[in-house]
Structures are given as structure tokens and as C-alpha cells.
Amino acid sequence: MYKLNENNSIQRLSDNASIPISEGNRDYQQFLQDVKVNTISIVEGADIISPDYVALRTGADGYASTGDQLGMIAEGGTTHSDHVASVKSAFPKSNTGSTTVDDVPSWVQTAADAVPLTIV
Amino acid sequence: MSLSKVNASLVNEISKKNLIINGNFQVSQRGTYTSATSLTTSSVYYLDRFKSKCDGVTGTITHKVDQSVNGKITDTVLLSSTSTATGRLETLQIIEDIQQFKGQATSFSAWVKSNNANARIVIHTDGSNVQTSSTTHTGGGAWELLKGTVTNATNISNMNLYCGIQAAGTGNISGVASGDYFEMTFLQVEMGSVSTDFKHRSYGEELALCQRYYCETNNLPNGSLRASGYAGGGTTGGFTFDFPVTMRAVPTGSWTNGQTLYANNGAAASVITTLGSTSASVTSSDINLIWGSSYTSNSIAFYTGAFSAKTSFNFDAEL
């Protein structure tokens, strides 16, 4: 069994090896042979990960840097509390994230069809 | 020295070039096999550049160091049968650089010790699909030099050297007995119709040749694995590893997890749980890892705390 990764590699589930999509690699050649023999049902699509609120609040669109927040506090007024409130509002705790599995892209079948069957 | 003499010397040196890598079994990056290790019916790489298997019979492989062969001290590989049946014991090297051998006379040789008279080495070429056997061992239990010669077709597409207790066409033979063995060293494939003495390379030269096909970064023999890397957000991140030599092809990456590997952002350590992926070229890899705690820091150190077991990231570009 194999699973596709987001970054153009194939995970072999028997040993968790990371196989490149590269014609010269013998494990990739074996992957295509396995798909050819066992059909595309042995391949699972890549995970589509929706981040949870913690990752979003601490990510690029979340809280400002520590220095910037100290600046907001020093300014006084509601600048800092408004910033915190806006981030919390944009990424509520109810967002606990999710992972779904994408379809297997068509290139997998196309590539398996293109190679001759090797008899071992 | 005249130019013609220099050229003659150079040509002579090239003509003696041994196409077999690790022919005296100095290099064993994947592990230590000095104790008998069970073979399987599918070929597995143990010592560098050689993959081995048994078929029909059960068997073991053992790496023997500092053996005396033909008056020299060398490492050897021993294949042993542990059952009686029709079958074979086999070690194989797939030779990459075959263009120069197309249409040329090719000699192959090895020093072999065996108690079976079907002990031999065989050159197999595809395209022409020809198997050529060396002389066979007498089965007398002493070291003997086995040699063979073949003139290749011009359309060969690969060249493999098979060594073991096997048929002349590389298949199974009847009557392999438990206790039958095949020990070998000084394997050589060279251009020309005459086999010459084994061409010795230093360990460093041999290691560099092997690392074109397989390399790893690990915490052995007595140092911890350390790398500086990055946090990709949350519980993922990684580090880059530059291969010691350019690899033959983009390699498959894997992780051997014998000793706990940690990520640390300077405030707290977290145990690495999973190899996410290895995004690689032929010169380097980005090793992506998954750990337990969520880090927001961009700068992460990776390390193993000890070296009582092997932790390694392995890169395989074998043929």
C-alpha cells in the first residue's frame, strides 16, 4: 500500500519509506509495477489538512510578534485588546481542524499505464 | 618518461579497472552482519552494492573480516544453506557503467571457497540475454580462483554478476544440502579476455563509490546525531542533509529509529514520532519530521541523546 504526500513524494506504508517521483528510482519503478498489477486501489491520496485554531492564531495571519504587541500595549488605549479580540474572533476555539483524504490524481494511472509490465 | 610511455601506462591502468564495487567487502554501511543473518527469498541489500537471497532452501549470510585468502588478508562474505532441497544461494551486483563493455571481451573472476561443486559466478546480460558461467569450484573446501570470459553483444542493456551455489544459467540446482556454503572475495569484472589480479582500492575510495548508491547519516559508532533545522509550524519541521557524493538517482529516504530522536527549540524537547517525508535531489535531501509538541519557534535543533542503538536517515539509489 502507498500514500501520496503533499510534497511530490510517495509513502510506502510497509516501512514508511519516502519514495521520490523520479523515473531513475527503483522503488518508484516498483510503485508503478505494483499499481499496474494491483490497480490504483493500493494508492491513497494525499491528506488535506485544515489547521486548528491554535495553529491559525499562532500562524502568519494570527497574533502579531511579541515586539509589536508590546508596542501596542505601550500605546495604551484599546489597540492591543482589539488586536487580540480580532484574532480570537477570526479563529474561534470551535475550529478544531480536520484532515480529509484527497482523490488519487490521474497522473498515477497514466504513469503506470506507460511502463511495460516487468516479469520478476 | 616519454609521452607514449605515460599513455601506455594510463591505458594499462584503465584496462585493469574493476567494474565491481566493494569486491572485497570492505564497506557495510547498512549494518553489521558479522553474525549469521537469515536470507529471504527476495533479494535484500546487506553489504554495500550486493543483494543476496535464497531460493528453495533457507540460508544465512555472514560478513567475515580479516580472512586469509591466497596469501592476503581480506574481508569475505559467506552464504550458508540451512536446509536440504532443490534451490540456490545467490549474491548479485548490478553493474551500472556498461557502455564501455558493449561488443567487448569481458573477464570476470573471484576467489571462492565451497563444499559444493555447483559453486560458480555467472555474468548475465540483458538485451542479448546471455548467461556465462565461470569455471566451477571443485567443492573441495579450499580457496580457488574462479574465472570466466564473455564477448558481449553490442545491444546489452544491463550486466549483472551472480555469485553462489547455482546453475550455470543462474537458476536452482538439485541436491543443495544443509551445511553447504559459498564464501567469496576479490570479485572483479574487467575489460579484456584475460583476468588480472584483483585491483585493490582504499576504504575511502570504495566508500565514495558505494555512496553513489546508498548513504546515511546516523548516530554511530560513538557520537550523537545532531542537526540544526526549522519548524514548519505546529508539530512538523526538519533539516537538510547534503549527500557526501552525488547519488545515482533521486533516492528513497527512510528512517531507522533505534535511539530516541528529539527536536528542541531551546525551551523544551519533543520526541520525534514519524518521518513525514524526504524531499530530495541527487545532491541533498530535506528531511521532514513530525513530533509531539507544537513549536512556534523557527529554529530547531535535532539530536539523539545516546548511541546504544542505531538511529539513521537512509538514502537508497541502488539499481
Interface residues (C-beta under 8 A of the other chain):
Chain A: N5 N7 N8 S9 Q11 D15 N16 A17 S18 I19 P20 S22 G24 N25 R26 D27 Y28 P51 V54 A55 T58 G59
Chain B: G233 G234 R248 A249 V250 P251 T252 G253 S254 W255 T274 L275 G276 S277 T278 S279 A280 N288 S294 T296 D316 A317 E318 L319
